[in-house]
Amino acid sequence: MRIPEIFDPIRPYEPEELPAVYDRLCADPQFRSVVAAVFPGVPFNALEVKLRQCKTNLEFQTTFCYGFLKDLLSKASTGCDMDVTNIDTTKRYTFISNHRDIVLDSALLDMMLFDAGFGTTCEIAIGDNLLAAPWIKDLVRLNKSFIVERSLGIREMLASSKRLSEYMHYVISEKNDNVWIAQREGRAKDSNDRTQPSILKMMAMGGEGTVVERLKQLHLVPLSISYEYDPCDYLKAQEYQLRRDIEGWKKSKADDVLSMKTGILGYKGGIHYHCAPCIDPWLDTLPADMPKSELFDAVAAHIDQEIHRHYRIFPSNRIALSKLEGTGESPADEQLFDGYMAQQMEKISIDGKDEAFLRERMLTMYANPLRNYNAACGIQ
């Protein structure tokens, strides 16, 4: 397949490009050190031979990523599953999900799509702010990621958004692959997941026909991602205090790298993915004369409702909400959660550490999914 050149700066690498990518990666000292940490005791030369045998991106994923993720989950979780009963594994979709972990949200989706019998994984939307080094950019494009350009002026951003949208449409209609994209730019630090209408507006810049027809061409599936524990909770709480106390404070690339590493390796407890029904039939129920601004807000609200009502609620969510609202929980579960919270609080080392504020921020992260679930399901 000859992919239009306009997509070259953002698309994943094609099979014929992989040998040159492997050359660059294997010559990079940082990449070699990361590989040594991920596969301890395995000679790099043996891994390089295995890498160069991968002729496609999917072969790279099944050879390296799949086994790594299975091994990681055996150590860092109590189990990971996905409910796909609402979708057809012979079709291709754009999965739009809440965003908990920088790397694992899409990586675990890839693994579970394969396990569910899709026969392929998905192409992943990733912000260019996370590409802290050339080897990382090479690695993510090898891993079927396409790049969302964020540091642009208004005019350049418009052109970039249109190209991004057209590429997503191209993946679904021409490449016959799936797409994953977060419902908002960046993670919701407080886990109060809300779809940004601007993401939907971008999606409707590509394709043909009305706004509804363009959205239907992407076959959007709201995807709920639930983690029992978020290894980055203390980093997110710390970020809240730094933003509160230091005017103009911004995360560095090193902060992003630390979040990626912590999210990947940290303990997550139970993990659940749940696919809501594709929203195509629901889109057909919208009035034909609905103003665009109202339409995008309505679609965002529907996606939110679907994501919220398909969360898996863990004891950590119930205990956190009970602590914030003053209701009771079982002593055994509460003791376990208190121990976890104390352990995470100990990891925060900043000047003027505000323990009450940090604790409230972390509790809110765990309480908000239950608040949203209750609202979506009409539970008082």
N, C-alpha and C positions, 0 to 999 in steps of 0.2 A: 504494500500500500504506500502510495506517495502522499505524504502529509504536506499540506500547504506550507510554504516557507514562512508565512506570517506567524506561525506558531512555534518556530524554531527556538526563540529565546526562552520560552516558558514550558514547553512540553517535556515529558520524560524522554530518555534516550531511546533510540531505535536499535534493533539488533546489530546493524552494521557499524554502529558507533561504539559498541561495547568494548572491543579490543583496546581502543585508545583510552577509554575511561579506565579500564583495568591497569593500563600502563601508568596513568597519572596517580591512581589510588595506591598502587603497590610501591611507588617511588616516594610517597609522602610519609615522612617520619611520624606525624601525628596519627595518621590513619593506622600505621603499623602498630603504634603503641596502644591505640584503642582496641584493635583486633587482639592483641596479646592479652589485654585485660578481659575481653569478652570470651575468648577461647584459651584459657590458661593451660599451659602444658602442651599445646599443639604447635608444632613448628610452623612458622609463617610460610615457609616454602610449600608445605603440604596444602595449606589453605589457599595459597596463590594458584597452585595447580587446579584445585577444585573450583576456584573462582573463574579461572579462564575457560573452564569447561562449560560454563553457563552461557548458552547462546541467546537467551532471551531474558527480559526482566522477570517474567514469571518463573523461569528456571532458577534465577538468582534468589527469588523469594522462597521458593519451595526448598532449595538446597541449604540456604543459610538462615533466613528469617524464621521460617516455620519451626524448625527444631529449636532455635534459640528461644522463641516465645514459649513453646511447650515446656522447656526446661525452666525458664524464668517463672512461669506460673506455678510450677510445682514447688518452688521455693518461696514465692512472694504473694501467693494467694491461696484461698481455700477452695477455689474452683471458679471456672469461667464458662458461661453458657450464653447462647443466643436463641431467642424465639423467632423463627422465620415463618410461622404458620400463616401470617397475613399476606405473604408475598409468594411469587412464583419463581422458583430457582432457575427456570429456563429463560427468564427475561432479564433485562438490564435496567438498573435504577440509579437515580441520584439520591444517595443517602444524606440527609441533612440532620445533624445531631447536635445535642448539647456537647460541650467541650470541657472535659475534665483534665486530661493528660496530654501534654504537647505531642508526645510520640506515640503512646500506646493506644489512644482512642482509635486511630486509623489502622495501626499495626494489628491490633487484636481483631478488628473487623475483617481485615484481609484473611487472617488465620481462620476465622469462624465462617466466612463465606466459602472458603475452600472446603472446610469440614461439612458444611451444609449441602455440598454438591453443586455449587455454582460453576465449577470448572474454571473459574478465573477469580481474581481478587477485585481491586478497584483502583482507579487513579485518584490520587490524593491531592487536595488543594493545600498548599503550605505557604505561609507568609515569608517573604524574602528577608524579614527581620531576624529569622531564625537561622539563616545561612551564614554562620559566623566565620566560616573558613571555606576556601575553594573545595577542599575534599568533602566537606559536608554537602555542598551543593551537588557535587558529582554523585555522592552516595544516595541522596534523596531522589535525584532524577533517575538513577539506576533502579531505585525502589518504586518506580511508577508514580512519582510525584510531579505535579505541575505547579508552577510558581505564581503566587499572587503578589504582584508588585505593589508596595505600600508607600514608599518614600518618593512620591511624585507630586508635581504641581497639578493644579486643577485640570488644565487642558490635557496634559499627559495622562492623568488618571482616568479621564473619560475614554480616551483611546485604549488604554490598558484594560479597562473594565469591559469594553466591547469585545476586545480580543479574547479576554478570559471567558466571557460568556459564549462566544462563538466556538471556542475550543471545547467547552463542556458539552455543547450540543453536538460537536463533531465526535467526541468520545462515545456518546450514547448512540448516535445514528449511524456513524461510519465505522468506528473501531469496534463497535459491539462490546463495550466494556462498561463497568460500573464506575461511578464517581462518588467520592466522599467529600463533603464540605461541612465546616462548622456553621452553626446557625447565627454566629456573630463573629466579629473580628476579635481574636484573642479569647482567653478563657473567662468565664464568669467567676470572678474570684470569690464571690459569696454564694455560688451555686444557685443563684436565682436566675434560672435559664430563660432567656427571652430572645426570640428571633428578631434580628434587625431587618426591617423592611428594605433597607438599602441592599442587603444581600439578594433579596428577591428581585429588586429592580435591576441589579446587575445581570441576573439570570435571564431576564426578559429582554435584554439587549441583543441576544443572539436568537437564532431560529427565524421562523416566518409566521405571519398571521397576527392575530390579536394577542394581547398580553396573556390571556388564558391559554390560547393555543400554544404559545411559546413555552409557557410553564409546563403544560402537559407533555410537550416534546421531551422534557427532561425526566418525566416519570418520578416525581419527588416522593420519597418515603421518609417520613419522620422517624428518627431512630433515637431511642432512649438509652443512655449509658448510665449505669449505676455502679458506683464503687462503695463498698462498705467503709473503707478507710481511704483517705487521700494522703499519700506520702508527702505531698507538697503543702499540706494545710498550714504548717507552721511558717513556711516561706511566704505564703499568701498573706497570712496574718501579719507577719513582719513587714511586708510591703505596705499594708494598710497603715501601719504606724509610721513608717518612713515617709509616706506621702502626706500623712497628717502633720508631721513635725518638721519636715524639711521642705521649704518652698521650692518648687521646680524639680523635686527629686524624680529621677527616671532610672529605670532598670538598664543595666549594662548588658553587653553581649555575654559577659561572664555569668551574670545572673541567669540569663536564659539557658546557658549550658548547664549550670548547676540545677535548674528546675528540670531540665530534660533528664539528667542523670538520676536525680532524686526520684522523679516520677517513674522511671523505668525500674530501678533497683529496689525501691522502697516497698514495704508491706501494704497490700491492698485489701486483704480479706476476701470477701465474696465479690464477684464481678458479674453483672448481668447486662446483656444487650437485648433490646426488644424492638422489633420492626412493627410499626403501625401499618395499616393498609396504605397503599399508594394513594395519593390525594387526587388522582385524575378524575374519578367519578364525582368527588366532592366539588372540584373546580367547575364541573358542568352544571352545578346547581346555582352558581352565582349569576345575578342579573346581567344581561348582556350590556346594559347601559350604565353599569356601575362605574363611578369615577375612579381613575387609576389610583389616586392616593388612598381612597377607601378600600380598593381591591387589595393593594399590597398589605395594608393593615389587617384586613380580614384573613388573608392567607397566612400572615405571620401568627395571628391569634389562633388559627386552626392548628398550625404546626405545633405551637406551644401547648395547646390543649392535648394533642396526641402524645407529645413527648412526656408531659407531666403525668398523664393517667397511666402510662406504661412503665413508670419507674418501678424498680424493686425497692421496697422499703425495708431497711435493716434496723436492728436494735439501736445502732449508733444514731440513726435519724430520730427515732422515738425518744431516746434518752436526752439528746441535745435539745429537742423541742420542749420536753418536760422541764429541763433545767432552766430554760429561758422563760417559760410560762408558769413555772411553779407547781407543776403537777407531779405525780409519783410514777416511778418505774420499778421494775423488779430489782432488789438489792444486788443479786448476783451479776446481772448485766451491767448495772450502774457501776459497780466496783471495777469491773473489767474496763469499762469506758473511761472511768476516772484515771485509772492507771495509764491508759493510752494517752490521755490528754496531758497528764503530768510529764510523761516521757517526751512528748512533742514540744511542750513549753520549755523544757530544759535545753532544747536545741537552738532556741532563739537567744542570740547574744548581740544586743545592740545597746547603745547608750540610752539611758532613760527608759529602760524596759518597763512598759506599762502593762503589768500582768492582767489586771482586770479587763482592760481594753482588748488585749490579745486573746484572752480566753473567750470573751463575748464574740469576737470575730470568728474564732474557730467553731464555737457552738452554732453560730448562725449558718456557717457553711454546711453543717450537717442537718440543721433544722429546716432550711429552705426547701429542699426536695420534698419533705413531708408536707410542708405548708402548701406547696404547689400541687402535690398529689391530692391532698384533701379538697382543695378548691376545684380541681379538674373533675373529681369524682363526686362533688356535692356533699362532702362529709363535713359536718359542723365541728 
